Amino acid sequence: MFVTGGAGFIGSEFIRRALKRSAIERLINLDKLTYAGHREGLRECEKDRRYTFVKGDIAAPATVDKWMKGVDAVVNFAAETHVDRSIHDAAPFLQTNVVGTQVLLEAAKKFRVPRFVHVSTDEVYGSVEKGFPDENARLNPASPYSASKAAADHLALSYYHTFGLPVIITRAANNYGPFQYPEKFLALFITHAILNQPLPLYGDGLNVRDWLHVSDHCAGIEAVLERGRSGEIYNIGTGRGFTNKFVAQTLLKELNKPLSLIEFVKDRPGHDRRYAMSVRKMGNELGWKPRVRFENGLRELVRWYAAHESWWKPILNSSKGYRRYYAKQYARSARA
């Protein structure tokens, strides 16, 4: 198996799970180790003789060709994913999410890879006013990030229709869980709350998101790898939605912190109001369903971050992207 972006939050969870399966003879993890990539969550995997880590860029054809040749399956997690950063600078998103995906697809075509799973996002559907769009819904991305992912989805499907490459696309809801880089909504707010720092909530806080535990997401990808049909798209989510304000209030109560820590800041440009999608296909065709109820998962996540300050505090205190970037962003919001 050839996994890209395996040092990231979701990819590392997938690799830890995959190596517990005896059917895996070899797993290659190609990761560029950008600011959000960390090998700490893969230390146990590195003791496994079947596991190989390669530091490299998915947009580099020579590197991809060297390591993809002879594999039975590709799972592409590698991506720039943070919407705020894409608004600040879209170029890295186009390079990794679009060009990088094309390089992977071309290599998979060259080496006749039997299975290619491209991991995407519900954000490609854009803001959903009502209802739950299925996999055939029109794409309506609103941010440079989601637009780059939509472009990658179209590229992946084009390789299926034009070349017969056995591509499958998954589109997941907002993920959460241990080891998530503390710029994402839940990780950011929990760590800020622990430190008694303001929780910067965009707009009126009534934007709605579906929250999917990373373990459920990876179980869904496993189901797609084993039983999914080539050329198909599968939405992976819970079918439930919560406002950002409700989530912020809930995690503060879990930590016994005052609600006054919530600080409403100027809304970001093009902020999608509601994400939602139908997840019936995953259940009807593949027999998958989420197991972690959000209320329980959030409670466990709060406890995890409270018990693992030694992991996330050095990230917050470093100059490798997080502190410097967010100091600028929130100062700009406060002035506005």
LUMVOTOR-728903 format. One line per field, with one value per residue (C-alpha): residue number from 1; residue in three letters; y, z, x. Coordinates in steps of 0.5 Angstrom, whole numbers, plus 500, padded with zeros to 3 digits. Example, Ala and Ser with C-alpha at 12.3 -4.5 7.8 and 13.67 -1.06 7.14 Angstrom:
# LUMVOTOR-728903
seq	[1;2]
type	[ALA;SER]
py	[491;498]
pz	[516;514]
px	[525;527]
This chain:
# LUMVOTOR-728903
seq	[1;2;3;4;5;6;7;8;9;10;11;12;13;14;15;16;17;18;19;20;21;22;23;24;25;26;27;28;29;30;31;32;33;34;35;36;37;38;39;40;41;42;43;44;45;46;47;48;49;50;51;52;53;54;55;56;57;58;59;60;61;62;63;64;65;66;67;68;69;70;71;72;73;74;75;76;77;78;79;80;81;82;83;84;85;86;87;88;89;90;91;92;93;94;95;96;97;98;99;100;101;102;103;104;105;106;107;108;109;110;111;112;113;114;115;116;117;118;119;120;121;122;123;124;125;126;127;128;129;130;131;132;133;134;135;136;137;138;139;140;141;142;143;144;145;146;147;148;149;150;151;152;153;154;155;156;157;158;159;160;161;162;163;164;165;166;167;168;169;170;171;172;173;174;175;176;177;178;179;180;181;182;183;184;185;186;187;188;189;190;191;192;193;194;195;196;197;198;199;200;201;202;203;204;205;206;207;208;209;210;211;212;213;214;215;216;217;218;219;220;221;222;223;224;225;226;227;228;229;230;231;232;233;234;235;236;237;238;239;240;241;242;243;244;245;246;247;248;249;250;251;252;253;254;255;256;257;258;259;260;261;262;263;264;265;266;267;268;269;270;271;272;273;274;275;276;277;278;279;280;281;282;283;284;285;286;287;288;289;290;291;292;293;294;295;296;297;298;299;300;301;302;303;304;305;306;307;308;309;310;311;312;313;314;315;316;317;318;319;320;321;322;323;324;325;326;327;328;329;330;331;332;333;334;335;336]
type	[MET;PHE;VAL;THR;GLY;GLY;ALA;GLY;PHE;ILE;GLY;SER;GLU;PHE;ILE;ARG;ARG;ALA;LEU;LYS;ARG;SER;ALA;ILE;GLU;ARG;LEU;ILE;ASN;LEU;ASP;LYS;LEU;THR;TYR;ALA;GLY;HIS;ARG;GLU;GLY;LEU;ARG;GLU;CYS;GLU;LYS;ASP;ARG;ARG;TYR;THR;PHE;VAL;LYS;GLY;ASP;ILE;ALA;ALA;PRO;ALA;THR;VAL;ASP;LYS;TRP;MET;LYS;GLY;VAL;ASP;ALA;VAL;VAL;ASN;PHE;ALA;ALA;GLU;THR;HIS;VAL;ASP;ARG;SER;ILE;HIS;ASP;ALA;ALA;PRO;PHE;LEU;GLN;THR;ASN;VAL;VAL;GLY;THR;GLN;VAL;LEU;LEU;GLU;ALA;ALA;LYS;LYS;PHE;ARG;VAL;PRO;ARG;PHE;VAL;HIS;VAL;SER;THR;ASP;GLU;VAL;TYR;GLY;SER;VAL;GLU;LYS;GLY;PHE;PRO;ASP;GLU;ASN;ALA;ARG;LEU;ASN;PRO;ALA;SER;PRO;TYR;SER;ALA;SER;LYS;ALA;ALA;ALA;ASP;HIS;LEU;ALA;LEU;SER;TYR;TYR;HIS;THR;PHE;GLY;LEU;PRO;VAL;ILE;ILE;THR;ARG;ALA;ALA;ASN;ASN;TYR;GLY;PRO;PHE;GLN;TYR;PRO;GLU;LYS;PHE;LEU;ALA;LEU;PHE;ILE;THR;HIS;ALA;ILE;LEU;ASN;GLN;PRO;LEU;PRO;LEU;TYR;GLY;ASP;GLY;LEU;ASN;VAL;ARG;ASP;TRP;LEU;HIS;VAL;SER;ASP;HIS;CYS;ALA;GLY;ILE;GLU;ALA;VAL;LEU;GLU;ARG;GLY;ARG;SER;GLY;GLU;ILE;TYR;ASN;ILE;GLY;THR;GLY;ARG;GLY;PHE;THR;ASN;LYS;PHE;VAL;ALA;GLN;THR;LEU;LEU;LYS;GLU;LEU;ASN;LYS;PRO;LEU;SER;LEU;ILE;GLU;PHE;VAL;LYS;ASP;ARG;PRO;GLY;HIS;ASP;ARG;ARG;TYR;ALA;MET;SER;VAL;ARG;LYS;MET;GLY;ASN;GLU;LEU;GLY;TRP;LYS;PRO;ARG;VAL;ARG;PHE;GLU;ASN;GLY;LEU;ARG;GLU;LEU;VAL;ARG;TRP;TYR;ALA;ALA;HIS;GLU;SER;TRP;TRP;LYS;PRO;ILE;LEU;ASN;SER;SER;LYS;GLY;TYR;ARG;ARG;TYR;TYR;ALA;LYS;GLN;TYR;ALA;ARG;SER;ALA;ARG;ALA]
py	[500;507;512;520;525;519;524;528;528;523;519;517;515;511;508;506;502;499;496;492;488;482;483;489;486;493;500;506;513;519;526;532;534;541;545;540;534;530;523;523;519;514;512;505;504;506;499;495;492;493;500;505;513;517;525;527;531;528;534;531;526;522;521;519;514;511;509;507;502;495;497;494;501;508;512;520;524;529;536;543;543;550;555;561;559;558;565;568;565;560;558;552;549;549;546;540;539;540;539;533;529;530;527;521;519;519;515;510;510;508;503;500;501;496;501;509;512;520;523;529;533;535;543;542;542;549;552;548;552;546;538;533;533;526;524;527;534;540;542;549;551;558;558;557;551;547;550;546;540;540;541;535;531;532;530;524;522;524;519;514;516;517;512;507;508;505;511;512;519;519;526;527;531;535;531;531;527;526;529;534;540;546;551;547;549;544;543;551;552;546;548;556;554;550;556;561;564;567;563;567;565;568;572;570;563;560;556;549;543;535;532;526;522;521;513;513;516;511;505;508;509;502;500;503;500;493;494;500;501;504;511;512;517;516;521;519;523;523;526;531;538;543;550;553;557;551;547;552;553;545;544;550;547;540;544;548;555;561;562;569;566;566;572;574;576;579;573;570;572;567;563;557;557;550;544;537;531;525;519;513;510;508;505;502;499;498;497;503;507;512;509;515;520;527;529;523;524;531;529;524;529;535;530;528;535;536;530;531;538;536;534;541;546;546;547;553;556;554;559;554;557;557;562;567;566;566;572;576;573;575;581;583;581;585;591;590]
pz	[500;498;503;502;507;513;518;518;523;519;515;521;524;518;518;525;524;517;520;525;519;518;510;509;507;506;507;504;507;503;507;506;513;512;519;520;519;525;526;533;532;528;533;534;527;525;529;524;519;514;515;510;511;505;506;499;495;492;486;485;479;480;488;486;481;485;491;487;483;484;490;490;493;493;499;498;504;502;502;504;508;512;509;513;510;503;503;505;500;495;491;496;495;488;488;493;492;484;481;486;485;478;479;483;478;472;476;478;471;469;474;473;480;482;487;488;493;493;500;499;503;504;503;495;496;498;503;503;505;507;506;505;498;495;491;485;487;484;487;489;493;496;498;495;499;497;490;490;492;487;482;484;485;477;475;479;476;469;470;471;465;460;462;466;472;478;482;488;491;499;501;509;514;519;522;530;534;538;535;531;529;534;528;527;530;536;537;537;542;547;547;548;553;557;557;559;552;548;543;537;534;527;526;530;531;528;522;522;521;521;526;524;529;525;527;524;518;517;518;512;508;509;507;501;500;501;498;494;486;482;479;485;490;497;503;510;515;521;518;524;525;530;530;532;538;541;540;543;549;550;550;555;560;559;562;567;564;563;557;557;554;547;543;537;531;524;520;515;507;504;510;508;513;513;511;510;506;505;508;506;500;505;509;504;499;504;511;514;520;525;532;535;538;537;544;547;542;544;552;550;546;551;556;551;550;557;559;553;554;552;545;543;548;544;537;540;543;536;531;525;523;528;533;528;523;528;532;525;524;530;531;524;526;533;529;524]
px	[500;502;500;501;500;501;504;498;493;488;493;497;491;490;497;496;490;493;499;495;492;496;494;499;506;509;506;510;508;510;510;513;513;510;508;502;506;509;512;511;504;508;513;511;510;517;519;515;519;513;513;517;517;519;520;518;513;507;508;515;514;521;520;513;515;520;516;509;512;509;504;497;493;494;491;492;491;496;493;494;487;486;481;484;491;488;485;492;496;492;499;501;494;494;501;499;492;492;499;500;494;495;503;500;494;499;504;498;496;504;504;497;496;489;486;487;483;483;481;477;472;465;467;467;459;459;454;448;442;437;437;443;446;448;454;451;450;453;460;460;466;467;474;481;482;475;476;483;480;474;479;483;476;475;482;481;475;477;483;477;473;479;484;480;484;480;479;475;473;471;468;469;465;470;474;476;481;487;494;490;494;492;490;483;477;476;484;485;479;480;488;486;481;486;490;485;486;480;476;476;469;468;461;455;458;452;455;453;458;458;463;466;471;478;477;470;473;479;474;470;476;478;471;472;478;475;468;468;466;471;469;464;464;462;460;463;460;454;449;448;450;452;453;460;457;454;461;465;460;460;467;468;463;467;473;469;471;467;463;466;472;468;471;466;471;470;467;472;471;466;465;460;454;452;456;451;451;447;451;446;451;456;451;447;453;458;455;459;456;459;460;463;457;460;458;462;467;468;468;474;478;477;480;486;488;488;492;497;500;507;505;501;504;511;507;504;510;514;515;514;507;502;504;506;501;495;498;497;490;487;490;487;480;480;482;477]
